[in-house]
């Protein structure tokens, strides 16, 4: 059985992989419509949460900025 800290690290890593995969998928599909831009903003927000939870706050800040940019793009395209 794994120690609780190891299990938490694995869960956090899995969350980060899922968030970044979703973010990149939405980025690749942005040209298909505004809903994918909004999806990209959500992915950036999830990646930002991951960055702060992982203790890499500069990554969290940058992803939060990208999320704000994507929301502005969504508003402009809608």
Rosetta blueprint (number, residue, H / E / L):
1 X L
2 X L
3 X L
4 X H
5 X H
6 X H
7 X H
8 X H
9 X H
10 X H
11 X H
12 X H
13 X H
14 X H
15 X H
16 X H
17 X H
18 X H
19 X H
20 X H
21 X H
22 X H
23 X H
24 X H
25 X H
26 X H
27 X H
28 X H
29 X L
30 X H
31 X H
32 X H
33 X L
34 X H
35 X H
36 X H
37 X H
38 X H
39 X H
40 X H
41 X H
42 X H
43 X H
44 X H
45 X H
46 X H
47 X H
48 X H
49 X H
50 X H
51 X H
52 X H
53 X H
54 X L
55 X L
56 X L
57 X H
58 X H
59 X H
60 X H
61 X H
62 X H
63 X H
64 X H
65 X H
66 X H
67 X H
68 X H
69 X H
70 X H
71 X H
72 X H
73 X H
74 X H
75 X H
76 X H
77 X H
78 X L
